[in-house]
Amino acid sequence: MVLSTVASTAIVITVTLYCMAALPAIKEFCYRFVAASRRERVKGVAEEIMNRTGKFMLGNLVTSGIAGVATFGWCAATGVPYAAALGIFTAARDRRRRRGRGA
């Protein structure tokens, strides 16, 4: 199980780094399928979408960190055992998207 987790993590990191490095080439390849008359407009819209998505993801990461730190602080102040573990768990769970289960 440990070997599987390490291998999976290594694969995810490798593919992520590869996609980040190759993103400009991938975008240019995809833009070739758009009519030349609309290509500049599509590039502008695609860049705006990527910028806003990145800002959303960064904001989500920050709020997850704040939730984890706040949980740790509250648990440590009130004497709850395993405060650090609960803070990390809260931050990790806050990162997960919630789908279709109310607000």
Order of alpha helices (4+ residues) and beta strands (2+ residues): alpha-alpha-alpha
